[in-house]
Amino acid sequence: MSKYIDAENLKELLDRKYKEFTEKAKKDCPLQYQYMADGLEIAKQFVDSLQQEQQEVDLEKEIDACWQNWISPSNQSSVEGVLPKSEFYMYARHFYEIGLNAIKEESK
């Protein structure tokens, strides 16, 4: 059994229920069913937002920005001991790879 929900099936179910509730809103308890239909529409929009593609990250640029903002010798007053830039890059890449691997494992 997959631990992920098929987003397209979920959106189809939300659409069917939305139509059902809007029809009921025309006949019975208009506000109650309209609120339920509105909630389903919001849920569908949320599912759509989760399906958007993740932006690519320029890792080298992000590491460099982090180095410049937090670790560089010009910021020594706010950092205990300064790490050489090459070591900082090595650690940053290492933990980035750990994060990527964890994401890949979760999606299996």
C-alpha positions in Angstrom: 0.0 0.0 0.0 1.4 3.4 -1.0 1.9 6.0 1.7 1.1 8.7 -0.8 -2.3 9.8 -2.1 -2.9 10.1 -5.8 -3.5 13.8 -6.1 -5.6 13.5 -9.3 -8.0 11.0 -7.7 -8.3 13.3 -4.7 -9.1 16.3 -6.8 -11.7 14.3 -8.7 -13.3 13.2 -5.4 -13.3 16.9 -4.2 -14.9 18.0 -7.5 -17.7 15.3 -7.2 -18.4 16.3 -3.6 -18.3 20.0 -4.5 -20.9 19.5 -7.2 -23.0 17.4 -4.8 -22.9 20.1 -2.1 -23.6 23.0 -4.5 -26.7 21.0 -5.7 -27.9 20.4 -2.2 -27.3 24.1 -1.4 -29.8 25.0 -4.1 -32.4 22.7 -2.5 -31.7 22.2 1.2 -30.0 24.3 3.9 -28.3 26.7 1.4 -25.7 28.1 3.8 -24.7 24.8 5.4 -24.0 23.1 2.1 -22.5 26.2 0.4 -20.0 26.4 3.3 -19.1 22.8 2.8 -18.7 23.3 -0.9 -16.5 26.3 -0.3 -14.3 24.3 2.0 -13.9 21.6 -0.6 -12.9 24.2 -3.2 -10.2 25.5 -0.7 -9.0 22.0 -0.2 -8.7 21.5 -4.0 -6.7 24.7 -4.3 -4.4 23.5 -1.5 -3.8 20.2 -3.3 -3.0 22.2 -6.5 -0.5 24.3 -4.6 1.3 21.2 -3.3 1.6 19.9 -6.8 3.6 22.9 -8.1 7.1 22.1 -9.1 9.9 22.9 -6.7 12.3 25.5 -7.9 15.9 24.5 -8.6 18.4 25.7 -6.1 21.8 27.2 -7.1 23.6 25.4 -4.3 26.9 27.2 -4.9 25.2 30.6 -4.8 23.3 29.8 -1.6 26.5 28.5 0.1 28.4 31.5 -1.0 25.6 33.8 0.3 25.6 32.0 3.6 29.4 32.3 3.9 29.3 36.0 3.1 26.4 36.7 5.6 27.3 34.5 8.5 30.7 32.9 8.5 33.2 35.1 6.6 36.0 36.8 8.5 34.2 40.2 8.2 31.6 38.8 10.5 33.9 37.4 13.2 32.3 39.4 15.9 29.1 37.3 15.7 30.7 33.9 15.1 32.8 31.8 17.5 35.9 30.9 15.4 35.9 31.2 11.7 35.8 28.1 9.5 37.9 28.2 6.3 35.7 28.7 3.3 36.7 25.4 1.7 35.7 23.5 4.8 32.4 25.4 5.1 31.6 24.5 1.5 32.4 20.9 2.2 30.1 20.7 5.2 27.3 22.6 3.5 27.4 20.2 0.5 27.5 17.2 2.8 24.4 18.2 4.7 22.6 19.2 1.5 23.2 15.7 0.2 21.9 14.2 3.4 18.7 16.2 3.0 18.3 15.2 -0.6 18.8 11.5 0.3 16.2 11.8 3.1 13.7 13.2 0.7 14.4 10.4 -1.8 13.9 7.8 0.9 10.6 9.3 2.0 9.2 9.2 -1.5 9.9 5.4 -1.9 
